[in-house]
Amino acid sequence: MEAHLLQVTTDDGERRFWLAAGTEEEAVQLVLDAIPEGWTAKLIDGGLAAREQAAALGLTIGLAPGEAREVSRGIGPS
């Protein structure tokens, strides 16, 4: 299963992070379908390194093909 890390920007400029399972195109669409209209989503250009980091943090556990979830709390400074 492919898992992709995406950056979501809210309409007020806040940045959040999402993980989605599928091809790159599917991942973007899954997240766009899950977030409010007016927000944007883009793949984080980290390739394997970003996926490895997400997996190391346990963020891909239980992620099924076609699923997207917000993972902002598991990434970045706390």
HUZI-V416254 format. One record per backbone hydrogen bond with DSSP energy under -0.5 kcal/mol. NH is the residue of the N-H (numbers start at 1). CO is the residue of the C=O. Records with the same first field share a line. If there is no record, write none. Layout:
NH->CO  CO
//
This chain:
4->20
6->18
7->42
8->6  16
9->40
10->8  14
13->10
16->8
18->6
19->69
20->4
21->67
22->2  20
27->23
28->24
29->25
30->26
31->27
32->28
33->29
34->30  31
35->31
39->36
40->9
42->7
44->5
45->43
46->44
47->44
49->46
50->46
51->47
52->48
53->49
54->50
55->51
56->52
57->53
58->55
59->54
61->58
63->60
64->62
66->21
67->64
69->19
71->17
72->17
74->71
75->72
//
